[in-house]
Amino acid sequence: MITASSGSRTVVVGVKMEEQESHTHCSELLTWSLVNVAQPGDLIVALHVLPNHETVNRDGKSSLFSLVKAFDSVLSGYEGFCNLKQVDLKLKICRGSSVRRILVREANEYRATHVIVGAPRGFSKIRPSISIGRYCAKKLSKDCWVFAVDNGKAVFKRDGLSSTNCADLKGSRVGLLGSIQWKFGKSSKVLNDDIQDSILLDSSCHKAVDQESYSGGDGENEKNSLAMVPVKVNDAGSSVKALYDREVANLKPGWPLLHSRISSSDRRVSERSSFPRISVVQWAMQLPSRNLSYDKDRFLGLDSKSGALVPVDAEIGTIASPERKSINIPKELVGLHEKYSSSCRLFKYQELVSATSNFLPENLIGKGGSSEVYRGCLPDGKEVAVKILKPSEDVLKEFVLEIEIITTLHHINIISLVGFCFEDDNLLLVYDFLSRGSLEHNLHGNKKNLHEFGWTERYKVALGVAKALEYLHNNGDKTVIHRDVKSSNVLLSEDFEPQLSDFGLAKWASSSSSYTTCTDVAGTFGYLAPEYFMYGKVNDKIDVYAFGVVLLELLSGRKPISGDYPKGQESLVMWASPILNSGKLSQLLDPSLADNYDHEKIERMVLAATLCIRRAPGARPQMSLISKVLKGDAVVMKWARIEINALKASELLDEEASPTSNLQSHLNLALLDVEDDTLSLWSVDQNVSLEDYLRGRWSRSSSFD
Ligand SMILES: Nc1ncnc2c1ncn2[C@@H]1O[C@H](COP(=O)(O)OP(=O)(O)OP(=O)(O)O)[C@@H](O)[C@H]1O
C-alpha cells in the first residue's frame, strides 16, 4: 500500500477522462483540488476507473494505452504547479464496474484524508457528483473529508474530523529547492515500494503500459490497479529529463529554474518529512555543513542537569556550565548576542514563558508557515509579540538573517525587534506588539472591524508601506530586498500606522537595480513577480511587484489568490488587470465600503498599483517614485498617467496578437500571472522614463495626454 509520508495527507481525486471533451472535466477537477485542498507535503492521487468492458477503443487501439497517453498530456501541465506547491501527484488507473465502490476501496487503501469527486460537464442527470459524494461520505471513515465538485464549485462537502482542513493558498510560502528534493525523495520511495504494479511513463508511452497487465478482473476485490504514473518525474533519466536539460539550456519561460533544480537533484533521495520531533538546535547540529567545534567559554554552555545548550550571558549573569568542554554548536549562533547586544536583548526562555503565561493558547495571535506568534507582556508592562520558529532546513539562517537585518533598520514603518532567545530547543524572536494585527487579518479576516478600516486608513497603510520599502531600497550603500512583501507581513498599530515585518527571507544587495539570481526562490503565492518566480532573478523590483498586489488588496478587499472566485478570477492580478485597463474603477473598489472616498487618493493608489504590477521589471518604477505617486506629486502623477496610457495601448496590441492559451498558460496566468514577456519588453521600449519625461525628450507624450 502506498501512503503519504507520516504527517502528510493523501487526497484522492476521482478523475474521468472524457475523450470528446478535450479532457476539461479531468483538468477542472484536478485544478480545483490543487487550488482548494492540496497543501505542501500532500500526496494527490488522481484515480481513474476504467470500466471492465472497455478494452479497445473505437479505432481498435488499447483503451488503456490511449488513456495513459491522454492523462500524460493533461497531467504534465501540472508539473510546475505541483513542484511549487510541494505536492506529489500520481495517476492511478483501476478497472471495475462500480466507480463509487472502487473510489471507496482506494480511499481506504490510501488512508485518504480527502476524497474529491466530480461530474462531467453538461451531465444532465441530477447532480451525479453529489450522489457519489454522499456515498463516499457514508462509506468512508468520519476522519475523511469528502467533496463533490460540479462546474468548479463544491456542491457537496462532508467535513472530516481530522483537523487538517483545506489549503489556504494565501499562506503557502513556496521554497523551490526544498520542494524538489522532497518530491524526488518521496517519488522514488513510492515507486520502489510499489514497483511490482507500477508502470513508469516513458516518453513514447509504449513501455508505460504493459498490455498484459490489464487483461482481466471482473470484481472490485481483484487487484486491478493498472498504472501508477508519477507525473514527469523519472528516476531512470528518461527523455523527460533530457527535455528538462534542453529547456534549462534555452532558458525559456515556463519552469526553467525548477527544471535546473530537477536535473541537478535527480539522484538525491531525501527523507524530508514534516517537522522533525527534535529540537531546533539538535536538528541544526545534525546538518554537516552547519557544525562548528567551539570552545563554549563565551556564549553557549551545556546545562549540566538537562544537557541542553544554553546561552551564557555575562550581563544577565546566567548559567556558566561547570563542564567546560568543547561542544558542537551551530556556527550561525556563535557570537550572536555579543554582536547585537547594543541593539536588542537576549531573553531567557523562562522570561518569555512568563510573559506569555506559558504560551497560553489564548495568547496565540497568529500562525505563519514556519512560526507561531504569541502575545506577551514583559514585567515592565511592555507588550510584545513572541515568535517561535519551527524547525526547518533554513531556520537558523532565517533567524540570524532576521536579527542581522532588522537591527540595522530604523524606520517608523518597519517593525522593531525587542530581542531574541536561543535556548534549549528554542529559537524565538521578540517584537513590539501591534494591536491591530496584520493587514491580512484586517482586510480578509474579521469583517466586523471593516467599518473602522475605511478608505482613509487604507490610504495611510499604502503610504506607510511604500515609505518602508523606499527606505529599504535606498538605505545607504546596502539595499535590502524584503522578498516576502504581503498583507500578512504588514502589521497595524492602534491608529493604523503600518509596519513591515518578517525579514527572514530578506537579502542584502549591493545596489537596488542590479540583479542577483537566487536558487532558493521563496515567497508567497500571489505576490511573486514573474521574473523571480521563473528565473530566480532578484532585485528591488520584486518588492515593487508584491507591493502592487498589496495595493490591489487594499483597493478591492480581495485576496491575492482565492478559489472562492469564478474561474479565471482566482488571481487578483489577473482579475484586476483588465479592470485597471478599462478604467472602470467602480468594479475594482471594495464593495463592502461606502463610496465616499477621496477620489484623488484612490486615483493615486490605482496609478501606483498599475505601475507596480507591470510584468517587465524594468517597467516598474522604483519605490521612491511610487511613494511620490501616492503622495500626489504633480509632476510624477502626470508622468504616471502617460506611462499607463502607453501601457494600455501596448496591451491592446498584445491581445490582438495572441488570443489563445493552453492549459499550462491558463494555470500560470490564473495562479501566478506568469506569461510570455514579449509584451512587457515591448512596453519597456515604448515607454518613457521619468528622467526623459522631465527633460522633455519624449516626443509622443501629447498623444497620450
Ligand atoms: N508584532 C506583532 N504584533 C501583532 N501581531 C503579530 C506580530 N507579529 C506577528 N503577528 C501576527 O502573527 C501572524 C503570523 O506572523 P508570521 O510572521 O509568523 O507569519 P506570516 O507572515 O503570516 O506567514 P509566513 O511566516 O509564512 O510568511 C501575523 O500575520 C500577525 O497576525
Ligand as a Chemical Component Dictionary entry (heavy atoms), coordinates in Angstrom:
data_LIG
# 
_chem_comp.id                   LIG 
_chem_comp.type                 NON-POLYMER 
_chem_comp.pdbx_formal_charge   0 
_chem_comp.three_letter_code    LIG 
# 
loop_
_chem_comp_atom.comp_id 
_chem_comp_atom.atom_id 
_chem_comp_atom.alt_atom_id 
_chem_comp_atom.type_symbol 
_chem_comp_atom.charge 
_chem_comp_atom.model_Cartn_x 
_chem_comp_atom.model_Cartn_y 
_chem_comp_atom.model_Cartn_z 
_chem_comp_atom.pdbx_ordinal 
LIG N1  N1  N 0 4.487  42.122 16.221 1  
LIG C1  C1  C 0 3.273  41.599 16.051 2  
LIG N2  N2  N 0 2.203  42.183 16.605 3  
LIG C2  C2  C 0 0.966  41.684 16.426 4  
LIG N3  N3  N 0 0.709  40.588 15.708 5  
LIG C3  C3  C 0 1.736  39.947 15.119 6  
LIG C4  C4  C 0 3.074  40.404 15.270 7  
LIG N4  N4  N 0 3.875  39.577 14.578 8  
LIG C5  C5  C 0 3.085  38.644 14.016 9  
LIG N5  N5  N 0 1.797  38.839 14.353 10 
LIG C6  C6  C 0 0.636  38.021 13.927 11 
LIG O1  O1  O 0 1.057  36.711 13.706 12 
LIG C7  C7  C 0 0.803  36.307 12.359 13 
LIG C8  C8  C 0 1.858  35.348 11.924 14 
LIG O2  O2  O 0 3.047  36.068 11.688 15 
LIG P1  P1  P 0 4.282  35.407 10.991 16 
LIG O3  O3  O 0 5.241  36.468 10.639 17 
LIG O4  O4  O 0 4.781  34.304 11.832 18 
LIG O5  O5  O 0 3.674  34.677 9.755  19 
LIG P2  P2  P 0 3.113  35.166 8.335  20 
LIG O6  O6  O 0 3.890  36.347 7.865  21 
LIG O7  O7  O 0 1.636  35.312 8.440  22 
LIG O8  O8  O 0 3.422  33.906 7.458  23 
LIG P3  P3  P 0 4.839  33.370 6.944  24 
LIG O9  O9  O 0 5.784  33.381 8.101  25 
LIG O10 O10 O 0 4.505  32.023 6.464  26 
LIG O11 O11 O 0 5.242  34.336 5.875  27 
LIG C9  C9  C 0 0.744  37.619 11.576 28 
LIG O12 O12 O 0 0.018  37.503 10.392 29 
LIG C10 C10 C 0 0.071  38.527 12.602 30 
LIG O13 O13 O 0 -1.316 38.321 12.607 31 
# 
loop_
_chem_comp_bond.comp_id 
_chem_comp_bond.atom_id_1 
_chem_comp_bond.atom_id_2 
_chem_comp_bond.value_order 
_chem_comp_bond.pdbx_ordinal 
LIG N1  C1  SING 1  
LIG C1  N2  SING 2  
LIG C1  C4  DOUB 3  
LIG N2  C2  DOUB 4  
LIG C2  N3  SING 5  
LIG N3  C3  DOUB 6  
LIG C3  C4  SING 7  
LIG C3  N5  SING 8  
LIG C4  N4  SING 9  
LIG N4  C5  DOUB 10 
LIG C5  N5  SING 11 
LIG N5  C6  SING 12 
LIG C6  O1  SING 13 
LIG C6  C10 SING 14 
LIG O1  C7  SING 15 
LIG C7  C8  SING 16 
LIG C7  C9  SING 17 
LIG C8  O2  SING 18 
LIG O2  P1  SING 19 
LIG P1  O3  DOUB 20 
LIG P1  O4  SING 21 
LIG P1  O5  SING 22 
LIG O5  P2  SING 23 
LIG P2  O6  DOUB 24 
LIG P2  O7  SING 25 
LIG P2  O8  SING 26 
LIG O8  P3  SING 27 
LIG P3  O9  DOUB 28 
LIG P3  O10 SING 29 
LIG P3  O11 SING 30 
LIG C9  O12 SING 31 
LIG C9  C10 SING 32 
LIG C10 O13 SING 33 
# 
